[in-house]
Each structure stands twice: as structure tokens, then as C-alpha cells.
Amino acid sequence: MTTREDVIWQNAAVAANYGVSRTAIPFVDMHFEVMHRLLDAADLEVTNLLDLGCGDGIVTTEVMRKQPVQQATLQDFSDPFLDAARARFEGADLDIAFVAGDFRENDWHAAITARGPFDLIASRFAIHHIPDEMKRALYEQVFRWLKPGGMFIQIEHVASATALYNRAYDKLMVDCLYAARGHEADYDEVYASYRDRADGGANILAPVWDQVQWLREIGFVDADCAFKCFELSVFAGRKPAQAEGIVS
Ligand SMILES: C[S@@+](CC[C@H](N)C(=O)[O-])C[C@H]1O[C@@H](n2cnc3c(N)ncnc32)[C@H](O)[C@@H]1O
């Protein structure tokens, strides 16, 4: 049996620490801007949203900032993250459901199907924790869960093409972590803590171009990478509307 590293995300300390370290992720505002611009260009009104690997629900909050979301479904396999998401939306005027589910299993799929179909299925920095054949199978399921005309938007950590790009990405991350600490920490220590981070082994990165190709093969239209800098990307696809020849 192969050991899996993604379960590190079920650890409460790792979940709590992520809330701090993610503030250093570069281009976050741009990722969200690209997401909103894609929704605008598709003329998509998001009333029913699915947030896969939701963490504490930050993506749902961001979508709600600009879209008339009435129903949101947030899925994750980590109790500490789901608790944080519940706390974030406590008292919100929204039909909201939290679904505990492991991407590597499908016992949670029926709960999602019951809340669909969705205008938007969004995910950020989550699906890269599963092997490639499971990513592709999940994208097939995403296609089934979407309304005709609905969109899938992946803000995702993807593979570097060569070691050069990986070095550039790592340096960017360390510089951003260093800046987030006000340039006061010891740079070498920031580098060492990034290199030795607890969740580092949980990444199973796939090239963005492979993933866009999977979306096209599955039947998504308008599938493309809309943003990429080193290992950070935003890619998306749209389920064809009826008039475009719908696939079930
Ligand atoms: C880097 S965090 C991102 C969380 C959130 N989407 C955000 O943008 O802040 C990765 C998330 O993926 C979830 N995750 C990792 N592996 C998973 C799996 N096998 N099934 C479901 N969720 C998983 C983790 O619990 C965590 O919430």
C-alpha cells in the first residue's frame, strides 16, 4: 500500500498555519480577478456554487463578492478546515452545505449531485494533492455536475516544465514569504522553513497543458489556461450550453 501525504491537511495545526502562510502566495488578487473576468466574459450568473477542496471557504467568499450566490456547497476532507468554513459562514443568508469528502473516494458524490447542477465549480490549490488519473476522473465528474453553460475554474499549483522554472518558482515563494514577514526574519531560515514545510510532500503536480487537454477531451469548451506564472495557474473550461450540442 502506498502512503498518502495529503492527509497532512487533516492536521489542525497545518490547517491553522495555512491561513497565515497563504497571505504570502503571489498573484492571489490576480487569480481572483481572472476568475471574475472569465465569469463576466461567459456572461455567467452564479447562483449555485460548488467549492471543491474549500479549506476555510475563501473562494466561496470571493465568488460571493461579485455574484448573486444563493446556494453554496463546500467540500473538503479535513475537519479543521470544514469547521473554519462553517465559522466563516455562520449566520450568512445563504443556502449552504458542507460536505465531508475525500477526492480519492466517491462516497460523497451523491451528496454533491443532490445540490447540483452548478453554475460554477471552483477549486483553489486543492486537486493537485491527488494522482493524475484521479484528477482527470474528478474533472469528468465536475463536467457531469455542471449546468449546461456552467464553468469550472481551477486556481491551481501546477508542474514546472523544467528545473529552471521550479527554481524560479521556489525563489519567488521564498521572497514573498520573506516580504510577508516584513523582511525582518533571517532569509536563510525563511528558505529552510519553506523547503521543509509540512505539506511540501503532499503535492502531485501536473502540467497545466495536460490538464487543459483533459478538459477538452472530456467535452469542455473554451478550455484554456488563462493565467500562468511559474507553478501558479488559473485554467478553466465551460460545459457547452444546449445550443452548442450538449454532452451529458
Ligand atoms: C492549500 S489548501 C487550499 C484551501 C482553499 N481552497 C484555499 O484556497 O484556501 C488545500 C485544501 O485541499 C484539501 N484537500 C487536500 N487533499 C484532499 C483530498 N484528498 N480530498 C479532499 N480535500 C483535500 C485540504 O484539506 C485543504 O483544504
The ligand as a Gaussian input file, in Angstrom:
#p B3LYP/6-31G(d) Opt

LIG

0 1
 C       -3.795000      24.559000       0.144000
 S       -5.335000      24.209000       0.891000
 C       -6.446000      25.236000      -0.080000
 C       -7.745000      25.501000       0.617000
 C       -8.657000      26.529000      -0.062000
 N       -9.171000      26.029000      -1.335000
 C       -7.954000      27.858000      -0.245000
 O       -7.881000      28.331000      -1.378000
 O       -7.516000      28.430000       0.745000
 C       -5.642000      22.569000       0.240000
 C       -7.040000      22.049000       0.565000
 O       -7.246000      20.816000      -0.132000
 C       -7.856000      19.913000       0.756000
 N       -7.521000      18.548000       0.318000
 C       -6.296000      18.004000       0.152000
 N       -6.391000      16.727000      -0.232000
 C       -7.720000      16.444000      -0.300000
 C       -8.452000      15.274000      -0.627000
 N       -7.854000      14.123000      -0.940000
 N       -9.801000      15.336000      -0.611000
 C      -10.440000      16.493000      -0.301000
 N       -9.791000      17.643000       0.042000
 C       -8.445000      17.608000       0.031000
 C       -7.235000      20.262000       2.112000
 O       -7.970000      19.752000       3.205000
 C       -7.215000      21.769000       2.054000
 O       -8.420000      22.344000       2.481000

